[in-house]
Amino acid sequence: MITPNIGIAIVAPGGYTPDPTSVERAIARLEAQGHLVHNYYDHGAIHQRFGGTDEARLAQLHAAVRDPDIQLIVALRGAYGMTRLLPDIDFEAIAASGKIVVGFSDVTALQMGLYRATGALSYAGPMIAGDFGAREPVAFTLEDFWSCLAGPTHTIREQAAGNPALDLRGTVWGGNLAMIVSLLGTPYFPEIEGGILYLEDINEHPFRIERMLLQLQQAGVLERQRAVLLGDFSGYKLAPTDNGYDFDSMLAYVRGKLAVPVLTGLSFGHGPRRVTIPFGAQGRLLSDAAGFTLTLSDYPTLRRA
């Protein structure tokens, strides 16, 4: 098991949770495992659609960075709000603290900016409201996180048909597709050569996914990568005017247009069952007709007892 007494900070850099009892459940479960939890989120301080004003949410993050008892900074949830904070985030302080930031979705923006500014790694992993504090937590999601955190390596195994045969290595990075595309042309977009890019999104129609992938291609990002791994892209609805243009149609088109190999089947996205991926880790991707494995190394961990 993971060493107990890990210091875990809860921060809300983006949205708030409609169910404040999820935070109570998360704290109770983490404390029952022997961990120390510092909650910087104040449900009573909700501002509009956010978990506080911009200033308050930034203060939560920086307070967690300064807290000497903390090793993990876990986001309450995603939604939206991180982009507002990017110009004022002290990325150097986060990197110097050695703390591991954990989250996905909107947190992708922080992970991108942190890596671009300092080269520091973070975790695309479970969050407080939807995962640690869920009424019925998904055991796989949480166990995969603790396993990854224990290190020193982490292997993701997926069964997926229709992918190309590959054996390659690269820097593993990515996250929410819309967030990544929103950072193109900004100082928060890391320049990664020979990477393995993982992507997910929710409620995005296939034509929007295609458009964003083509934007990454036309911006010169995809040609510098060795592979693209697609996770969960659920939640969209087709219209009668789509005439059969669905996710598979989009996938066939982009596979024919992109020079980089595109794989599907990664258990990562807005669904409850999700792998943890250290953003910036070194990865080896082995793929064949039956599925693929992604073995991750050279990322920050908290060792087993």
Phi, psi and omega in degrees: 000161175295145175306129178288178179065031171287136176274120185239124177258137174257123178228155180237079181284348180238247184278172176259166175264133175292344182242091182297340178292342177296325177292318178299319179295318180298314180299316181298316181292317181292319178293327178294336177274000178095013182265156176263124183243126173248116183263112179264357180274131179243106183297333180285351182256020179303138179232116182052237181265009189251162178279033183137172174296166177304316182296319181291320181291321175296320179296322176302311182298313183290327176295320178295323178297321182281342186292116184290345182271359189256136171246331180239134173247110186249128181289144176300309179194182179264258185071243180211149176150336183296322182302324179298330187270342190310315183296340185250000179286134177272083183297324180297322179292320177299312181297316182294333182289336183075005181282149180261120176274133185234132176164179176209193180062242181298334180293344175309322182297319177294317180297320178296311182296321180297316180293319180296318186282325190228344187080005180286145181265159179216181182242126165277097189210189187294153180243173190290303189294312187271345186240288180297328183255012179297151177298323176231087182300147176272114186302319182301315183299313182286321179295322179295322178297309182296325178295316178297318182295330180288328178060199000281350175231168180215129182243128176257125179242126182230139171265119183204129181266157173087007179268154179288156175283126184218153168213100186212165180231153177178175176283128184268124183206165176145216182137220183287125186299314181297321179293319180297313180296325181295340182264357177303134179082003180254168178287002185255006182262113182289145177261099186247123178261139176064038184269166169249108190262119177257142187220147174207164172191171181222147179061027177250121179299150179307325180292330177288321176299313178302314182299319180291320177296319178294326176296318177297322177293312184290338176276357178086009182282312187291328180293344178267359181259159179265335178197156174238128177251121179263130176263222184278130177230054185267178173095356181270162177234133177277152178248159178304329181286352178288337176050046177087359179283097181242192182300318181295323177296316177299316182299316179299320180295310184291327176297329177281341185258329186270139179285335182276141176294139181243122180248150176241166174107005179286127180279070182213131179157206185272004173284162184289336179264117192209137173278162173257136182231118175289117180290118179101358178292163171272137184227148169244124182251119176243122184228141173217193185294337184268337183163201180210159171236142174237111181258124187251142180210174177059053177222159182292140182222168168238115193293158174292153177291000000 
